[in-house]
C-alpha cells in the first residue's frame, strides 16, 4: 500500500514546495498581516504606554542629577549591548522622544531633535514599536497589509525588555563659541534607569558630554551615542553591563 501511494505523496510534496516558493516570490500571505499582529498585541502595549507616561511625569519632576546611583540588587542585571538586541534586556531613549511619540507627526517638525539623537541607538526597535502601537500609527496601508512575522518579533522583543535608560539634556545652547562659531562649553546631561516592569527609577547618573556634542559641534550622532554609552558604562560598571 505504501508503494502504491508514494508517487502521490511525492507529487504533493513538490506542489507544496512550489506553492511556498511562489508565495515568497509574489508576497503571498501565509500568516497574519502586520495590521492583525498589531491588533493582537494592542492590549499588551496599553500597560507599557501607561508606564511610559508615568516615567515622563516622574523624570520631569526631578531636579538636575548631581550624583550617580544604581540599585545593585537588580535581578536580572541591566544589559545594554549596542548592536546586539538579542543579548540586551535594556533599551535607551530620550525624554523628549517619550513626550512626543504618541503624536509622531510632530516628531522633528521643528527641526532636528538633538536630544533624541544623543540617546538613540541605531538599529534599536524600541522607539519604533512604541510608535506603531500608539494612538497614531503612521504606517501606510500597504505596510499594514504586509507579512507580520517580523513585526511580531519586534513587538515581542520590546515586551521582553526589563529596563529603559532615559536621557535628558540640561542645556540646549551654549553661551560661549570660538572664533569659528563652534560651541566651547561641555554639555551636561543625565540618564535615568527605569524598570519597565514597575515604572520605578532604579538608577541615575550625570553625564558631561564634550562641547563637540552640541549642535554645531564636530561630533556626529553615532560618535555622540558612543560617548554616552561609554560614560554610562563607567558610571554603572558595578551593577550593569553597558557597552
Buried (B, 14 or more C-beta within 10 A) or exposed (E): EEEEEEEEEEEEEEEEEEEEEEEEEEEEEEEBBBBBBBEEBEEEBEEBBEBBBBBBEBBEEEEEBEEBBBBEEBEEBBBBBBEEBEEBBBBBBBBBBBBBBBEBEEBEEEEEBBBBBBBBBEEBBBBEBBBBBBEEBEBEEEBBBBBBEEBBEBBEBBBEBBBBBBBBBEEEEBEEBEEEEBBBBBBBBBBBBBBBEEBBBBBBBBBEBBBBBBEBBEBEBEBBBBBBBEBBBEBBEEBBBBB
